[in-house]
Amino acid sequence: MKLFYHDTHVHLDLYKNPINIMRQIEEDKSYTIAVTNLPILYDKAIKENPNNEYIRFALGFHPELVEKFQEQIPYFYKKIENCRYIGEIGLDFTGKNKLYKDLQIDVFKRTIKICNRIGGKVLSIHSRGASREVIEIIGSNFNGKVILHWFTGGTLELKEAVQNGYFFSINLEMLKTVKGKNLINSIPMDRILLESDGPFTKQFSDNYDISFIYNTIKKLSLIKSVSIEEMNKLLKKNFKNLLN
């Protein structure tokens, strides 16, 4: 069986050897969305890696960095128009991040408004401790595609996100906990995508290994009670639907 490789959320620019990793991704023909945490980091990634066939860099502004790098906010808004892939963006209301909730919300609302007006964007969204707010801001009629990255919200939030047509990107860490498995079991088959979230997951903290694709598919197939081959076909179809 030939696996369909894809990764909708990885921080390639945060690895020590991104060139080697990108070479591996290209050789394995793994469709990859490489998120960034700041607009200047997106610019750097694009400048240094202009000719990748299977990698698409996403313009990002991580919610945990919004307060510290406020001078980049206007530039970020300006860049959105010419970028199809947007991420990592969102809200984070955990720990000290609560101190600047209002600024996060303001930036996220403006970002969603711009993306919705232009249309056709693919968003990878962080929602730790703020899933309710993220879903309310995006709404049910967003003019583009939404991926909730490493979703940790409750059952009610998950149901609403599903009704709104959002996708969910799954990594191996999520498959290790009872809560994660229960959430994934509640996600419809046609809304599941894969992510590594390297280097922020244990498996990919030091190095990026494409074999995670098979391991994730294998565990997902067990949770969803389908064959590995069937899960692979479904994931390929989901990824194509994300881009169409």
Backbone torsions as a table, in degrees:
resi	resn	phi	psi	omega
1	MET	NA	129.7	177.9
2	LYS	-89.9	120.5	-178.7
3	LEU	-78.7	145.6	172.6
4	PHE	-95.0	113.6	-176.9
5	TYR	-89.5	132.9	169.9
6	HIS	-158.0	154.9	179.3
7	ASP	-147.7	111.4	-174.4
8	THR	-91.3	0.8	-179.5
9	HIS	-158.9	99.7	176.3
10	VAL	-145.0	142.3	-179.8
11	HIS	-98.3	76.8	-177.3
12	LEU	-60.7	-35.4	-176.0
13	ASP	-69.7	-10.7	-179.7
14	LEU	-95.4	-0.5	176.2
15	TYR	-86.6	155.1	178.7
16	LYS	-74.9	-24.6	-176.5
17	ASN	-126.2	55.8	-175.6
18	PRO	-60.4	-32.2	-179.0
19	ILE	-63.2	-45.2	178.7
20	ASN	-64.0	-39.7	179.8
21	ILE	-66.6	-42.8	179.6
22	MET	-65.5	-34.8	176.6
23	ARG	-63.5	-41.7	178.5
24	GLN	-63.6	-43.7	179.8
25	ILE	-60.8	-43.4	179.9
26	GLU	-66.2	-41.1	-179.7
27	GLU	-65.7	-37.6	-179.2
28	ASP	-87.1	-1.6	178.9
29	LYS	54.2	50.1	-179.9
30	SER	-98.2	114.9	-178.9
31	TYR	-69.5	118.5	-168.0
32	THR	-130.2	132.6	171.5
33	ILE	-105.6	110.1	-178.7
34	ALA	-94.9	105.3	-178.1
35	VAL	-78.5	158.9	175.0
36	THR	-128.5	163.1	-175.6
37	ASN	-103.3	-13.9	178.6
38	LEU	-147.5	150.3	179.2
39	PRO	-59.9	-34.4	179.4
40	ILE	-69.7	-28.0	176.3
41	LEU	-74.1	-32.7	173.8
42	TYR	-64.0	-46.6	179.1
43	ASP	-58.0	-42.6	-179.6
44	LYS	-64.0	-43.3	-179.4
45	ALA	-64.3	-42.6	180.0
46	ILE	-65.4	-41.9	-178.4
47	LYS	-65.6	-40.5	-175.4
48	GLU	-84.3	-17.1	-176.6
49	ASN	-137.0	71.6	-171.6
50	PRO	-82.8	-16.0	-167.7
51	ASN	-127.1	51.1	177.5
52	ASN	-97.6	133.5	-178.6
53	GLU	-82.2	-36.3	-172.7
54	TYR	-107.2	-1.3	-177.9
55	ILE	-113.3	132.5	174.5
56	ARG	-123.0	123.0	177.7
57	PHE	-84.1	139.5	-179.0
58	ALA	-107.0	137.4	176.7
59	LEU	-75.3	118.7	-175.9
60	GLY	-126.3	163.0	171.6
61	PHE	-151.8	92.8	-174.5
62	HIS	-62.1	135.5	-177.4
63	PRO	-59.0	-27.7	179.3
64	GLU	-74.0	-10.1	-178.5
65	LEU	-109.9	-3.9	-175.2
66	VAL	-60.0	-43.9	-176.9
67	GLU	-68.2	-40.6	-175.8
68	LYS	-73.0	-30.8	-175.5
69	PHE	-118.4	47.0	-177.0
70	GLN	-61.4	-26.2	-178.8
71	GLU	-66.3	-18.3	179.9
72	GLN	-89.3	-6.6	-175.6
73	ILE	-60.3	-50.1	179.5
74	PRO	-60.2	-38.5	179.1
75	TYR	-65.0	-38.9	177.8
76	PHE	-60.0	-48.9	179.5
77	TYR	-58.0	-41.4	-178.4
78	LYS	-65.0	-37.7	-176.2
79	LYS	-71.7	-26.2	-173.4
80	ILE	-54.8	-39.1	-173.3
81	GLU	-55.8	-36.2	-175.1
82	ASN	-102.2	13.5	179.9
83	CYS	-120.8	123.3	178.6
84	ARG	-76.8	-37.5	-176.3
85	TYR	-99.8	126.1	-177.1
86	ILE	-124.3	121.6	179.5
87	GLY	166.0	150.2	8.7
88	GLU	-91.4	129.4	176.6
89	ILE	-130.6	175.0	175.3
90	GLY	138.9	-148.5	-179.1
91	LEU	-134.9	148.9	175.5
92	ASP	-143.5	110.4	-177.2
93	PHE	-108.2	27.8	178.2
94	THR	-97.3	151.2	175.5
95	GLY	54.2	-137.8	-177.8
96	LYS	-68.4	-14.8	179.8
97	ASN	-62.9	-21.1	178.6
98	LYS	-63.1	-23.7	-175.7
99	LEU	-66.4	-21.9	179.5
100	TYR	-128.3	44.2	178.2
101	LYS	-58.7	-43.9	-175.7
102	ASP	-61.6	-41.1	178.9
103	LEU	-66.2	-44.3	177.6
104	GLN	-56.8	-47.8	-178.3
105	ILE	-62.3	-42.8	-179.9
106	ASP	-60.8	-46.2	-179.2
107	VAL	-67.0	-41.8	-178.7
108	PHE	-66.6	-43.2	178.3
109	LYS	-59.8	-44.5	-179.4
110	ARG	-65.1	-40.0	179.2
111	THR	-62.3	-47.9	179.4
112	ILE	-62.7	-40.1	179.3
113	LYS	-61.8	-44.2	179.9
114	ILE	-65.9	-46.6	-179.4
115	CYS	-62.9	-39.6	-179.7
116	ASN	-66.7	-38.2	-180.0
117	ARG	-66.9	-42.8	-178.0
118	ILE	-74.5	-45.7	178.4
119	GLY	83.9	158.0	174.4
120	GLY	79.3	8.3	-179.6
121	LYS	-81.8	153.6	173.0
122	VAL	-114.5	115.9	-173.3
123	LEU	-109.2	134.1	171.8
124	SER	-109.4	117.0	-164.5
125	ILE	-120.6	133.5	177.3
126	HIS	-92.2	133.0	-176.2
127	SER	-141.3	29.8	-175.9
128	ARG	-64.1	120.6	-179.8
129	GLY	70.6	10.7	-175.0
130	ALA	-148.5	29.3	-176.6
131	SER	-62.1	-40.0	179.1
132	ARG	-60.2	-47.3	-178.7
133	GLU	-65.7	-40.8	179.4
134	VAL	-59.9	-47.0	-178.5
135	ILE	-65.2	-40.7	179.6
136	GLU	-64.2	-39.4	-178.6
137	ILE	-70.2	-42.6	-179.8
138	ILE	-70.6	-43.6	178.4
139	GLY	78.7	-169.4	-172.9
140	SER	-102.5	-4.4	-176.2
141	ASN	-126.0	38.3	-178.4
142	PHE	-68.2	135.3	-176.6
143	ASN	-88.5	65.9	-177.9
144	GLY	169.8	-163.5	-179.6
145	LYS	-115.4	139.0	-177.5
146	VAL	-119.7	128.2	172.4
147	ILE	-115.0	119.0	173.6
148	LEU	-86.3	108.8	-176.1
149	HIS	-81.8	130.2	177.9
150	TRP	45.5	57.9	-176.2
151	PHE	-67.1	132.5	-179.7
152	THR	-130.0	16.2	-179.7
153	GLY	-73.0	-177.1	-178.7
154	GLY	-87.2	179.3	-177.4
155	THR	-62.1	-41.8	-179.1
156	LEU	-64.6	-42.4	178.0
157	GLU	-64.1	-40.6	179.6
158	LEU	-62.1	-45.2	179.7
159	LYS	-60.1	-42.1	-179.8
160	GLU	-67.0	-40.8	178.8
161	ALA	-62.9	-39.8	177.2
162	VAL	-63.1	-45.2	178.8
163	GLN	-61.0	-31.8	-179.7
164	ASN	-80.3	-7.0	176.9
165	GLY	89.1	16.8	-178.8
166	TYR	-76.3	155.4	171.0
167	PHE	-97.3	164.9	177.7
168	PHE	-131.8	125.9	178.4
169	SER	-97.4	129.1	-172.0
170	ILE	-110.5	134.8	174.6
171	ASN	-120.0	170.3	-175.3
172	LEU	-64.2	-30.9	179.2
173	GLU	-62.4	-37.0	-179.4
174	MET	-65.7	-26.9	-177.3
175	LEU	-82.2	-1.9	-176.2
176	LYS	-92.5	-19.3	-175.4
177	THR	-107.3	154.9	178.3
178	VAL	-63.6	-43.5	179.2
179	LYS	-61.6	-43.4	179.9
180	GLY	-62.2	-44.3	179.8
181	LYS	-63.8	-41.1	179.7
182	ASN	-64.7	-40.8	177.9
183	LEU	-63.2	-47.3	-178.5
184	ILE	-62.6	-36.9	179.0
185	ASN	-65.5	-22.3	-179.8
186	SER	-90.8	-9.6	179.8
187	ILE	-83.3	128.8	177.4
188	PRO	-58.3	148.3	-177.0
189	MET	-57.5	-33.6	-174.7
190	ASP	-83.4	8.1	179.3
191	ARG	-116.9	4.6	-175.4
192	ILE	-94.3	132.2	172.9
193	LEU	-128.8	168.9	179.4
194	LEU	-105.2	150.5	171.9
195	GLU	-146.9	158.2	172.9
196	SER	-104.9	-32.9	-170.7
197	ASP	51.9	30.0	174.1
198	GLY	-67.2	143.7	4.5
199	PRO	-95.8	26.6	-175.8
200	PHE	-92.5	4.1	173.6
201	THR	-112.3	153.1	-173.5
202	LYS	-58.2	-41.6	-176.8
203	GLN	-64.3	-27.2	-172.5
204	PHE	-120.4	21.3	-178.2
205	SER	-68.3	-33.9	-177.6
206	ASP	-106.0	-33.4	-176.9
207	ASN	-149.9	154.7	-179.8
208	TYR	-101.0	121.3	-177.8
209	ASP	-122.6	119.6	-175.3
210	ILE	-64.1	-16.1	-178.6
211	SER	-65.5	-14.1	177.5
212	PHE	-58.6	-27.5	180.0
213	ILE	-56.9	-51.2	-178.5
214	TYR	-63.6	-43.7	-178.8
215	ASN	-61.3	-40.2	179.9
216	THR	-69.3	-44.6	178.2
217	ILE	-59.8	-42.8	-179.0
218	LYS	-60.2	-46.4	-178.7
219	LYS	-71.2	-36.1	176.8
220	LEU	-63.9	-39.4	-179.4
221	SER	-63.5	-34.3	177.7
222	LEU	-69.1	-44.0	-179.7
223	ILE	-64.3	-40.3	-176.9
224	LYS	-90.5	-1.9	177.7
225	SER	57.3	46.7	174.1
226	VAL	-131.2	166.3	179.4
227	SER	-72.7	160.0	177.5
228	ILE	-61.1	-40.0	179.4
229	GLU	-62.2	-43.0	179.7
230	GLU	-66.6	-41.6	178.2
231	MET	-62.4	-41.5	178.5
232	ASN	-60.1	-43.9	178.8
233	LYS	-63.2	-41.6	-179.9
234	LEU	-64.5	-42.4	-179.7
235	LEU	-65.6	-39.1	176.8
236	LYS	-62.4	-43.3	178.5
237	LYS	-64.6	-41.7	179.5
238	ASN	-62.1	-42.7	-179.3
239	PHE	-65.2	-40.3	177.5
240	LYS	-63.8	-39.6	177.9
241	ASN	-66.4	-32.2	176.6
242	LEU	-60.5	-40.0	-174.6
243	LEU	-88.6	-17.7	-178.8
244	ASN	-80.1	NA	NA
